[in-house]
Amino acid sequence: MDLLDIYRQSTTYQILAKDIQGGTLCHTYMLVISDEILANSFAKFFAMQLMCEDPSICCKCNNCNKIQHNNMADVLYFPQGSKLTVEESRQIVDESFVLPYEADKKLFVINNFDKATPQSQNALLKVLEEPTESNMFLIITESLSTVLPTIQSRAKKIIEKKLQDDTIREYIKSNYSDLTDDKLNIACFVAGGDLSVACKAISDDKYQKMTEDIVYVVNNLK
């Protein structure tokens, strides 16, 4: 199992596939997801699904290849730092007036939107209130609590659930070789449905030692 397999089983994939098939694509989608690994990979797969010659994502066509290697001129990622700035919001507004170069759509992917200030969010309202046929937005946020109601009301929300333990276990077994059963069990135990946490428990030595100590304490409580 790889990340594309997980995406094809996701709510995001199902909703976008239905909208593409029905000709009801929205101007703005808001993806609510807390898993950092999935958030980053889903953004890319969303773009591929939108622009691929095959709606099921072929991973072979010109658009898919360019998106996979971050060479697609019509897929723009923001922010450059940890959170969206007012200047970047204004840059998005300016860029929205430029027609797509390679596809019939231009996709703006905005990550970590829950960290964006109200000023940065308000600076985007113009392009969200006055949508054009050639522009689409994918806003990714860990939580809705800091997203302005005016922004939320202009987006179609997609709320991704935590992964099942079996999915996390299958992914780890497929992507990490020479992993002992103990380490696999601990990673799945601490994950809580979050693939990023599971992978950190495997690859980060300090985090791995900490999780082992926690599991030991929990198992030996009296």
C-alpha positions as a Markdown table, in Angstrom:
| # | Residue | x | y | z |
|---|---|---|---|---|
| 1 | Met | 0.0 | 0.0 | 0.0 |
| 2 | Asp | 1.2 | 3.5 | -0.8 |
| 3 | Leu | -0.1 | 7.0 | -0.3 |
| 4 | Leu | -2.0 | 7.0 | -3.6 |
| 5 | Asp | -3.8 | 3.8 | -2.5 |
| 6 | Ile | -4.8 | 5.7 | 0.7 |
| 7 | Tyr | -6.0 | 8.7 | -1.3 |
| 8 | Arg | -8.1 | 6.6 | -3.6 |
| 9 | Gln | -9.9 | 5.3 | -0.5 |
| 10 | Ser | -10.4 | 8.8 | 0.9 |
| 11 | Thr | -13.5 | 11.0 | 1.2 |
| 12 | Thr | -11.5 | 13.7 | -0.8 |
| 13 | Tyr | -11.1 | 11.4 | -3.8 |
| 14 | Gln | -14.7 | 10.3 | -3.7 |
| 15 | Ile | -16.1 | 13.8 | -3.5 |
| 16 | Leu | -13.9 | 15.2 | -6.2 |
| 17 | Ala | -14.6 | 12.2 | -8.5 |
| 18 | Lys | -18.3 | 12.7 | -8.1 |
| 19 | Asp | -18.0 | 16.4 | -8.8 |
| 20 | Ile | -15.9 | 15.8 | -11.9 |
| 21 | Gln | -18.2 | 13.2 | -13.3 |
| 22 | Gly | -21.3 | 15.3 | -12.6 |
| 23 | Gly | -19.8 | 18.5 | -13.9 |
| 24 | Thr | -20.3 | 20.2 | -10.6 |
| 25 | Leu | -16.8 | 21.2 | -9.6 |
| 26 | Cys | -16.7 | 23.9 | -6.9 |
| 27 | His | -14.6 | 27.0 | -7.1 |
| 28 | Thr | -13.1 | 26.3 | -3.6 |
| 29 | Tyr | -12.7 | 23.1 | -1.6 |
| 30 | Met | -11.6 | 23.2 | 2.0 |
| 31 | Leu | -9.9 | 20.0 | 3.2 |
| 32 | Val | -9.9 | 19.5 | 7.0 |
| 33 | Ile | -7.2 | 17.1 | 7.9 |
| 34 | Ser | -4.8 | 16.8 | 10.8 |
| 35 | Asp | -2.3 | 14.3 | 9.4 |
| 36 | Glu | 0.7 | 16.2 | 7.9 |
| 37 | Ile | 1.8 | 13.4 | 5.6 |
| 38 | Leu | -1.6 | 12.9 | 4.2 |
| 39 | Ala | -2.2 | 16.7 | 3.9 |
| 40 | Asn | 0.9 | 17.1 | 1.7 |
| 41 | Ser | 0.3 | 14.1 | -0.4 |
| 42 | Phe | -3.5 | 14.7 | -0.8 |
| 43 | Ala | -2.8 | 18.2 | -2.1 |
| 44 | Lys | -0.7 | 16.7 | -5.0 |
| 45 | Phe | -3.1 | 13.9 | -5.7 |
| 46 | Phe | -6.0 | 16.3 | -5.7 |
| 47 | Ala | -4.2 | 18.3 | -8.4 |
| 48 | Met | -3.5 | 15.2 | -10.4 |
| 49 | Gln | -7.1 | 14.0 | -10.2 |
| 50 | Leu | -8.3 | 17.3 | -11.4 |
| 51 | Met | -5.9 | 17.6 | -14.3 |
| 52 | Cys | -5.2 | 14.0 | -15.3 |
| 53 | Glu | -6.4 | 12.6 | -18.6 |
| 54 | Asp | -7.8 | 9.7 | -16.5 |
| 55 | Pro | -10.0 | 10.7 | -13.5 |
| 56 | Ser | -8.7 | 7.7 | -11.5 |
| 57 | Ile | -5.2 | 9.2 | -11.7 |
| 58 | Cys | -2.9 | 7.4 | -14.2 |
| 59 | Cys | 0.4 | 8.8 | -12.9 |
| 60 | Lys | 1.7 | 8.5 | -16.4 |
| 61 | Cys | 0.3 | 11.4 | -18.5 |
| 62 | Asn | 2.2 | 14.7 | -19.0 |
| 63 | Asn | 0.1 | 16.5 | -16.4 |
| 64 | Cys | 0.6 | 13.8 | -13.7 |
| 65 | Asn | 4.3 | 13.7 | -14.3 |
| 66 | Lys | 4.7 | 17.4 | -14.0 |
| 67 | Ile | 2.6 | 17.6 | -10.8 |
| 68 | Gln | 4.5 | 14.8 | -9.2 |
| 69 | His | 7.8 | 16.6 | -9.9 |
| 70 | Asn | 6.4 | 20.1 | -9.0 |
| 71 | Asn | 6.8 | 21.3 | -12.5 |
| 72 | Met | 3.2 | 22.1 | -13.3 |
| 73 | Ala | 2.8 | 25.9 | -14.0 |
| 74 | Asp | -0.9 | 25.8 | -13.2 |
| 75 | Val | -0.6 | 24.3 | -9.7 |
| 76 | Leu | 0.7 | 26.9 | -7.3 |
| 77 | Tyr | 1.5 | 26.1 | -3.6 |
| 78 | Phe | 1.3 | 28.6 | -0.7 |
| 79 | Pro | 2.6 | 29.6 | 1.7 |
| 80 | Gln | 6.3 | 29.6 | 1.3 |
| 81 | Gly | 6.8 | 29.7 | 5.1 |
| 82 | Ser | 4.9 | 28.3 | 8.0 |
| 83 | Lys | 1.8 | 30.5 | 7.5 |
| 84 | Leu | 0.2 | 32.5 | 4.8 |
| 85 | Thr | 1.1 | 36.2 | 4.8 |
| 86 | Val | -0.9 | 39.2 | 3.6 |
| 87 | Glu | 1.6 | 39.7 | 0.9 |
| 88 | Glu | 1.1 | 36.1 | -0.3 |
| 89 | Ser | -2.6 | 36.5 | -0.3 |
| 90 | Arg | -2.3 | 39.6 | -2.5 |
| 91 | Gln | 0.1 | 37.6 | -4.7 |
| 92 | Ile | -2.6 | 34.9 | -5.1 |
| 93 | Val | -5.2 | 37.6 | -6.0 |
| 94 | Asp | -2.8 | 39.0 | -8.7 |
| 95 | Glu | -2.0 | 35.6 | -10.1 |
| 96 | Ser | -5.7 | 34.7 | -10.3 |
| 97 | Phe | -6.1 | 37.3 | -13.1 |
| 98 | Val | -3.5 | 35.4 | -15.2 |
| 99 | Leu | -4.9 | 32.6 | -17.4 |
| 100 | Pro | -3.7 | 29.0 | -17.1 |
| 101 | Tyr | -0.6 | 28.2 | -19.1 |
| 102 | Glu | -0.9 | 24.4 | -19.7 |
| 103 | Ala | -4.3 | 23.2 | -18.5 |
| 104 | Asp | -7.9 | 24.6 | -18.6 |
| 105 | Lys | -7.7 | 25.2 | -14.8 |
| 106 | Lys | -5.3 | 26.8 | -12.4 |
| 107 | Leu | -5.2 | 25.4 | -8.9 |
| 108 | Phe | -4.1 | 27.3 | -5.9 |
| 109 | Val | -3.2 | 25.0 | -3.0 |
| 110 | Ile | -3.0 | 26.9 | 0.4 |
| 111 | Asn | -1.6 | 24.8 | 3.2 |
| 112 | Asn | -1.7 | 25.4 | 7.0 |
| 113 | Phe | -4.7 | 27.7 | 6.6 |
| 114 | Asp | -5.5 | 27.4 | 10.3 |
| 115 | Lys | -2.3 | 29.4 | 11.0 |
| 116 | Ala | -3.2 | 32.2 | 8.7 |
| 117 | Thr | -4.1 | 35.5 | 10.3 |
| 118 | Pro | -7.5 | 37.1 | 9.9 |
| 119 | Gln | -5.8 | 39.8 | 7.8 |
| 120 | Ser | -4.3 | 37.2 | 5.4 |
| 121 | Gln | -7.6 | 35.4 | 5.1 |
| 122 | Asn | -9.6 | 38.6 | 4.5 |
| 123 | Ala | -7.1 | 39.5 | 1.7 |
| 124 | Leu | -8.3 | 36.4 | -0.2 |
| 125 | Leu | -12.0 | 37.2 | -0.1 |
| 126 | Lys | -12.0 | 39.0 | -3.4 |
| 127 | Val | -11.0 | 36.0 | -5.4 |
| 128 | Leu | -13.3 | 33.7 | -3.4 |
| 129 | Glu | -16.3 | 36.1 | -3.7 |
| 130 | Glu | -15.9 | 36.6 | -7.4 |
| 131 | Pro | -14.9 | 33.2 | -8.8 |
| 132 | Thr | -13.7 | 32.7 | -12.4 |
| 133 | Glu | -14.0 | 29.6 | -14.5 |
| 134 | Ser | -10.3 | 29.1 | -14.8 |
| 135 | Asn | -9.4 | 29.3 | -11.0 |
| 136 | Met | -9.8 | 26.7 | -8.3 |
| 137 | Phe | -8.7 | 26.7 | -4.7 |
| 138 | Leu | -7.8 | 23.9 | -2.3 |
| 139 | Ile | -7.6 | 25.3 | 1.2 |
| 140 | Ile | -6.0 | 22.8 | 3.7 |
| 141 | Thr | -6.6 | 23.3 | 7.4 |
| 142 | Glu | -6.1 | 21.2 | 10.5 |
| 143 | Ser | -9.1 | 22.8 | 12.2 |
| 144 | Leu | -12.0 | 25.1 | 11.3 |
| 145 | Ser | -11.8 | 27.0 | 14.6 |
| 146 | Thr | -9.5 | 29.7 | 13.2 |
| 147 | Val | -10.9 | 29.9 | 9.7 |
| 148 | Leu | -13.1 | 33.0 | 9.2 |
| 149 | Pro | -16.9 | 32.2 | 8.6 |
| 150 | Thr | -16.7 | 34.3 | 5.5 |
| 151 | Ile | -14.1 | 32.0 | 4.1 |
| 152 | Gln | -15.8 | 28.8 | 5.2 |
| 153 | Ser | -19.1 | 29.9 | 3.6 |
| 154 | Arg | -17.4 | 30.1 | 0.2 |
| 155 | Ala | -15.9 | 26.6 | 0.2 |
| 156 | Lys | -17.1 | 23.1 | 0.0 |
| 157 | Lys | -15.8 | 21.3 | 3.1 |
| 158 | Ile | -14.2 | 17.9 | 3.0 |
| 159 | Ile | -13.5 | 16.4 | 6.4 |
| 160 | Glu | -11.1 | 13.5 | 6.4 |
| 161 | Lys | -11.4 | 11.0 | 9.2 |
| 162 | Lys | -8.5 | 9.4 | 11.0 |
| 163 | Leu | -7.1 | 6.3 | 9.3 |
| 164 | Gln | -8.0 | 2.8 | 10.5 |
| 165 | Asp | -5.3 | 0.9 | 12.3 |
| 166 | Asp | -5.3 | -1.8 | 9.6 |
| 167 | Thr | -4.5 | 0.9 | 7.0 |
| 168 | Ile | -1.6 | 2.3 | 9.0 |
| 169 | Arg | -0.2 | -1.2 | 9.6 |
| 170 | Glu | -0.4 | -2.1 | 6.0 |
| 171 | Tyr | 1.3 | 1.1 | 4.9 |
| 172 | Ile | 4.1 | 0.7 | 7.4 |
| 173 | Lys | 4.7 | -2.9 | 6.5 |
| 174 | Ser | 4.8 | -2.0 | 2.8 |
| 175 | Asn | 7.2 | 0.9 | 3.2 |
| 176 | Tyr | 9.5 | 0.0 | 6.0 |
| 177 | Ser | 11.7 | -3.0 | 5.6 |
| 178 | Asp | 13.3 | -5.0 | 8.4 |
| 179 | Leu | 10.8 | -3.7 | 11.0 |
| 180 | Thr | 10.3 | -5.8 | 14.1 |
| 181 | Asp | 6.8 | -6.7 | 15.2 |
| 182 | Asp | 7.4 | -4.8 | 18.4 |
| 183 | Lys | 8.3 | -1.6 | 16.6 |
| 184 | Leu | 5.4 | -2.1 | 14.2 |
| 185 | Asn | 3.0 | -2.6 | 17.1 |
| 186 | Ile | 4.2 | 0.4 | 19.0 |
| 187 | Ala | 3.9 | 2.6 | 15.9 |
| 188 | Cys | 0.3 | 1.5 | 15.4 |
| 189 | Phe | -0.4 | 1.9 | 19.1 |
| 190 | Val | 0.7 | 5.5 | 19.4 |
| 191 | Ala | -0.6 | 6.6 | 16.0 |
| 192 | Gly | -4.2 | 7.2 | 17.0 |
| 193 | Gly | -5.1 | 7.1 | 13.3 |
| 194 | Asp | -2.4 | 9.6 | 12.3 |
| 195 | Leu | 0.1 | 8.2 | 9.8 |
| 196 | Ser | 2.5 | 11.1 | 10.5 |
| 197 | Val | 2.7 | 10.0 | 14.1 |
| 198 | Ala | 3.3 | 6.3 | 13.2 |
| 199 | Cys | 6.1 | 7.2 | 10.8 |
| 200 | Lys | 7.7 | 9.5 | 13.3 |
| 201 | Ala | 7.6 | 6.7 | 15.9 |
| 202 | Ile | 9.6 | 4.5 | 13.5 |
| 203 | Ser | 12.1 | 7.0 | 12.0 |
| 204 | Asp | 12.8 | 9.4 | 14.9 |
| 205 | Asp | 15.0 | 7.6 | 17.5 |
| 206 | Lys | 14.2 | 10.0 | 20.4 |
| 207 | Tyr | 10.5 | 9.7 | 19.6 |
| 208 | Gln | 10.8 | 6.0 | 19.3 |
| 209 | Lys | 12.5 | 5.7 | 22.7 |
| 210 | Met | 9.8 | 7.9 | 24.3 |
| 211 | Thr | 7.0 | 5.9 | 22.9 |
| 212 | Glu | 8.6 | 2.6 | 24.0 |
| 213 | Asp | 8.8 | 4.1 | 27.6 |
| 214 | Ile | 5.2 | 5.2 | 27.4 |
| 215 | Val | 4.0 | 1.8 | 26.3 |
| 216 | Tyr | 6.0 | 0.1 | 29.0 |
| 217 | Val | 4.5 | 2.4 | 31.7 |
| 218 | Val | 0.9 | 1.8 | 30.4 |
| 219 | Asn | 1.4 | -1.9 | 30.3 |
| 220 | Asn | 2.7 | -2.0 | 33.8 |
| 221 | Leu | 0.3 | 0.3 | 35.6 |
| 222 | Lys | -1.2 | -1.2 | 38.8 |
